[in-house]
Amino acid sequence: MSHPPPLTPQGATIVVESRNFNFSTEDSSAMNPNAKDSVRDSLVYSEKSELSRTGHTVVAVFLGVILLLGFISNFFVLLLFARFQVLRTPINLILLNISVSDMLVCIFGTPFSFAASLYGRWLIGDQGCKWYGFANTFFGIVSLASLAVLSYERYSTILSYTKADPSDYKKAWLAIGGAWLYSLVWTMPPFFGWSSYGPEGPGTICSVQWHQRSSGNISYVTCLFIFCLLLPLLLMVICYGKIIFFIRRVSQCDWLMPKPIYIDDGEYFGDDWRACLYMKMATMMITSKLVMCLDCLS
């Protein structure tokens, strides 16, 4: 009479391991809605970095230098604006806005990544990671939008032959408010389900989860790239490019034997050495303004 073979120890071990695996990954999250968040937090804290200890130290040194120089330089700019009233012109308010946004990055963003690089892991949890990703993206877009507004203002002032009104602060404040509102509109959606903020790279920084392949995340990253990076950069390239082209056209003017000059809008400067002298002086003024504006990109 034959009997069914008993379960082998190996078979029992396989069943127990399979059940434990299912319980730890799926069942607990189904019974406890907060389990998913705790798993995410543990991943943030215990994420193994691909960088060595030396790599983290090098990154920390660079971040420390950026933090120190950024804070000192922007603090010095703010101090100058507070000390000298003559600097408080409408156009300089936009420059001040760029300095303020960079200063806020140095205060609310860089210190966290600097500390994380020192310890080789993220230190302030999932909520801190979301705050870091939001703050850096938000203040960065404010700076880019302000630079784009500044380039258009220089373009319209220089090539439209209109004198800027030093007492008209309304447009400057509207531009500044628009830059902050524009940035807020594009950085809040990850908190409402359109993409998300999370760790990236070696696990010591956080940003928009651009590496995820979901349709919502891809659409958000694409829109962020187009409207918050490509368009401001394109506007700056067009505006400063036209200013440089204008300067090159002006350089055709000869001091001794003036030649006819045609500007983009069709305006004509005849064979008059006074016109060339005027244009040479205007070129020097334009160049100085352009250098001042481009210095903001450094």
Disulfide bonds with the S-S distance in Angstrom:
Cys129-Cys206 1.92
Cys253-Cys276 1.91
